[in-house]
Amino acid sequence: MHWIKEHSLLIGVAGLIVGINIFLLYISPEEVVTAIGVENIYVVTFLLGAIGGLSTLTGAALYATIITFAVGGATPALLGLSAGLGIFVSDTVFYHVALYGKMSIPDKTAKKLSRITDTLLGFSKQKMLLFTYLYQSFLPLPSDVLMVFLVFAGYKYRTVAPVFLAASLTLGFLLAYFGSTFY
């Protein structure tokens, strides 16, 4: 009983996620789009991208939502644009959180991270930015860890922001077009 009280928030979030998934098993994508409204789909997608891209746990739900909306009849180009811009906002927020976090980490942790960032600094700037683009565009992995390493390696926001934007838009368009084409 003590464990349940201690982890009630986690249990509640897990229950909500399971409940939504069970609910969505019985509703078609077309019904979801109709219920939300086609004009609201793009705002919802942007907001989910801005919120869903922030966390490791919500990335898969964001991808599934984009595909569901594409299957349900939303315009893939607008869906990809709104998702990509939302993901870009979340990447920007996380970059700045990592930048702020860099100032407040203990020296012991900073030394461990400096070994990794020294390795990253061994790559040319172009190779690192290309890796960042490919990682964020084509891998269904969270970009949280990558943001931390970019910050610790000293990459300025004005350098990585265009890459974040291009990668986020690419990911949004790919999910929307594959969702509308293959399902």
C-alpha positions as CSV (number, residue, x, y, z in Angstrom):
1,M,0.0,0.0,0.0
2,H,2.9,2.4,0.8
3,W,4.3,1.8,-2.7
4,I,1.0,2.7,-4.3
5,K,0.8,6.0,-2.4
6,E,4.4,6.8,-3.3
7,H,3.9,6.1,-7.0
8,S,0.3,7.3,-7.4
9,L,1.2,9.8,-10.1
10,L,3.0,7.2,-12.2
11,I,0.1,4.8,-11.8
12,G,-2.3,7.4,-12.8
13,V,-0.4,8.4,-15.9
14,A,0.1,4.7,-16.9
15,G,-3.6,4.1,-16.4
16,L,-4.5,7.1,-18.5
17,I,-2.3,5.9,-21.3
18,V,-3.7,2.4,-21.2
19,G,-7.2,3.7,-21.1
20,I,-6.6,5.9,-24.2
21,N,-5.1,3.0,-26.1
22,I,-8.0,0.7,-25.3
23,F,-10.4,3.5,-26.3
24,L,-8.6,4.0,-29.6
25,L,-8.8,0.3,-30.4
26,Y,-12.5,0.6,-30.9
27,I,-12.5,3.9,-32.8
28,S,-11.3,4.3,-36.4
29,P,-8.9,7.1,-37.5
30,E,-11.7,8.6,-39.5
31,E,-13.9,8.9,-36.4
32,V,-11.0,10.5,-34.5
33,V,-10.5,13.1,-37.2
34,T,-14.2,13.7,-37.4
35,A,-14.6,14.1,-33.7
36,I,-11.7,16.6,-33.4
37,G,-12.6,18.4,-36.6
38,V,-10.3,18.6,-39.6
39,E,-9.5,22.3,-39.0
40,N,-8.5,21.5,-35.4
41,I,-6.3,18.6,-36.3
42,Y,-3.4,20.8,-37.3
43,V,-3.5,22.8,-34.1
44,V,-3.7,19.6,-32.0
45,T,-0.8,18.2,-34.0
46,F,1.3,21.3,-33.4
47,L,0.5,21.2,-29.7
48,L,1.2,17.5,-29.4
49,G,4.5,18.0,-31.3
50,A,5.5,20.8,-28.9
51,I,4.6,18.7,-25.9
52,G,5.2,15.2,-27.2
53,G,8.6,15.9,-28.6
54,L,9.9,17.0,-25.1
55,S,9.9,13.6,-23.6
56,T,11.3,10.2,-24.2
57,L,8.0,8.7,-23.1
58,T,5.7,10.7,-25.4
59,G,7.5,10.4,-28.7
60,A,5.9,7.1,-29.7
61,A,2.4,8.5,-28.9
62,L,3.2,11.6,-31.1
63,Y,4.2,9.4,-34.0
64,A,1.1,7.3,-33.7
65,T,-1.1,10.4,-33.5
66,I,0.4,11.9,-36.7
67,I,-0.1,8.6,-38.5
68,T,-3.7,8.3,-37.2
69,F,-4.6,11.8,-38.3
70,A,-3.0,11.1,-41.7
71,V,-5.0,7.9,-42.1
72,G,-8.1,9.7,-40.9
73,G,-8.0,12.1,-43.9
74,A,-6.0,15.1,-42.8
75,T,-3.9,16.8,-45.5
76,P,-0.4,15.2,-45.2
77,A,1.4,18.4,-46.2
78,L,-0.3,20.5,-43.5
79,L,-0.1,17.7,-41.0
80,G,3.7,17.4,-41.6
81,L,4.2,21.1,-41.4
82,S,2.3,21.5,-38.1
83,A,3.9,18.4,-36.6
84,G,7.4,19.5,-37.7
85,L,7.0,23.0,-36.3
86,G,5.7,21.6,-33.0
87,I,8.7,19.2,-32.8
88,F,11.0,22.1,-33.5
89,V,9.5,24.1,-30.6
90,S,10.0,21.2,-28.3
91,D,13.6,20.7,-29.5
92,T,14.3,24.4,-28.9
93,V,12.9,24.3,-25.4
94,F,14.9,21.2,-24.6
95,Y,18.1,22.7,-26.0
96,H,17.6,25.7,-23.7
97,V,16.8,23.4,-20.7
98,A,20.0,21.5,-21.4
99,L,21.9,24.8,-21.6
100,Y,20.6,25.9,-18.3
101,G,21.3,22.5,-16.8
102,K,24.9,22.6,-18.0
103,M,25.4,25.5,-15.5
104,S,24.1,23.5,-12.5
105,I,25.6,20.0,-12.8
106,P,28.2,18.8,-10.3
107,D,31.9,18.7,-11.3
108,K,32.0,14.9,-11.2
109,T,29.3,14.6,-13.8
110,A,30.8,17.4,-15.9
111,K,34.0,15.5,-16.1
112,K,32.3,12.3,-17.3
113,L,30.3,14.3,-19.9
114,S,33.5,16.1,-21.0
115,R,35.0,12.8,-22.2
116,I,32.0,12.2,-24.4
117,T,32.0,15.8,-25.7
118,D,35.7,15.6,-26.4
119,T,34.9,12.7,-28.7
120,L,32.1,14.7,-30.4
121,L,34.5,17.6,-30.9
122,G,36.8,15.3,-32.8
123,F,34.2,15.2,-35.6
124,S,34.0,18.1,-38.0
125,K,31.2,20.6,-37.4
126,Q,29.6,19.5,-40.7
127,K,29.7,15.8,-39.8
128,M,28.1,16.5,-36.4
129,L,25.4,18.6,-37.9
130,L,24.7,16.0,-40.6
131,F,24.6,13.3,-37.9
132,T,22.1,15.5,-35.9
133,Y,19.9,15.9,-39.0
134,L,19.9,12.2,-39.8
135,Y,19.4,11.2,-36.1
136,Q,16.4,13.5,-35.7
137,S,14.9,12.9,-39.0
138,F,15.0,9.1,-39.6
139,L,15.5,7.4,-36.2
140,P,12.5,7.0,-33.9
141,L,14.6,7.8,-30.9
142,P,14.3,10.8,-28.6
143,S,16.6,13.7,-29.2
144,D,16.9,14.6,-25.5
145,V,20.3,13.0,-25.1
146,L,21.6,14.4,-28.4
147,M,20.6,17.9,-27.2
148,V,22.6,17.5,-24.0
149,F,25.7,16.5,-25.9
150,L,25.3,19.3,-28.4
151,V,25.1,21.8,-25.6
152,F,28.1,20.3,-23.7
153,A,30.1,20.2,-26.9
154,G,29.5,23.9,-27.2
155,Y,27.3,24.1,-30.3
156,K,25.5,27.5,-30.3
157,Y,21.7,27.6,-30.9
158,R,22.1,29.7,-34.0
159,T,24.2,26.9,-35.5
160,V,21.9,24.0,-34.6
161,A,18.5,25.7,-35.0
162,P,18.4,25.4,-38.8
163,V,19.3,21.7,-38.5
164,F,16.6,21.2,-35.8
165,L,14.0,22.8,-38.0
166,A,15.0,20.9,-41.2
167,A,15.0,17.6,-39.2
168,S,11.7,18.3,-37.5
169,L,10.0,19.1,-40.7
170,T,11.4,16.1,-42.4
171,L,10.2,13.8,-39.6
172,G,6.8,15.4,-39.6
173,F,6.4,15.1,-43.4
174,L,7.7,11.5,-43.5
175,L,5.2,10.4,-40.8
176,A,2.3,12.1,-42.4
177,Y,3.0,10.9,-45.9
178,F,3.9,7.3,-44.9
179,G,0.8,7.2,-42.7
180,S,-1.5,8.4,-45.5
181,T,0.2,6.2,-48.1
182,F,0.7,2.8,-46.4
183,Y,-2.4,2.6,-44.2
